[in-house]
Amino acid sequence: EALWRSPGEPRALEGLLRTCRDYVERSELPCGAVVPDALRRAGDHPKVIVAASELLRARGQEEEADALLDEGWRLLPGDRVLRRARRQAGRSVELP
């Protein structure tokens, strides 16, 4: 419901992405295009980037998840949320 009230709100988008991640096996949920839609709405917000990356990883899309973290790091170098996610994913945290 929060997403419908505030469609571009990063916290709502993060919640939707995490719900889709947690229920990745549930095909009845409308999660097919949630990653590109969330990134279009709030792709400059680190928690949205990380949540989208986690969803991609849960779907088995490792390369896409890593590429998204890399793009986020280029966009927001040194961000602490992205730094933590990159470390967890085994990615470099050197500044570009």
N, C-alpha and C positions, 0 to 999 in steps of 0.2 A: 504494500500500500504506500509506503514511503517513497518508492520509486515513482509511482504515478503522480504523487503530489509535487515532487521535486525531481523531474527527470534528469537534470544535469548535476544534481547534488553528488559530489564525490563519495560521501559516506553511504548513500543509498546504492550507488553503483558498485561500490566495494562489497556491500552486503549481498547484492544480487550475484556478483561474481563468485563470492565464497559459498553461497547457497548452491550454485550450479556446480562448483568444485566438490562440495560435500555430497551431492546427489548426482554425480556424473553418470551413474548407471541408469538413472530414471529418465527414460526417453520421453515421457509425457510432459516434462518441464520444458518451457520455451527457452532453451539455452543455446540454440544453434548459432545465432548471430550476436550473442551477448558480448563477446570480446570486441569485435570491431565497433559495435555500437557504443560500448562504454569508453573505448579509446577515442572515438570521435567526440564524445561529450566531455570527457575529462582526462584526456590522454597526457596531460601535463601534471597530473596529480600522482605522486609516488605510490600511495596506497592502492590506487586504481591500477597502476602499472603492475605492481607486485601481485595483486589479486588476479589480474588477467593472466599473468605468467603462471601462477599456481594452477589456474584452471586449465591452461594449455598443457601443463605438465601432467595433470591428472588425466587428461585425454590421451596421453602418450605422445604429445607433440613437443618433444624435448628441444629440438632445434628451434622451433618457433618461440618457445618459452625463453630460451637463452637469447635469441635475437631481440626479443622484446625487452629483456633486462639490459642488453647492450644499448639499445636505442634510448631507453630511459636514462641510462648512465651518461650518454652523450648529451641528452637534453638537460639533465639535472646533476651534473658532476659533483660527487661528494655527498649527495643526499644520504642521510643516515638510514632511512627506511630502505632505500635501494642498496646501500652498502651491505646491510644485514642480509637482504635477500640474495645478493650476489655471492656473499660468502657461503650461505647455505647451499647455493647451487654450484659451488666450486668455481665461481668466476672470479677474475681479477678485480681488485678494488683500487687499482692504480688509476690516478686521474688521467684523463685523455690529454 
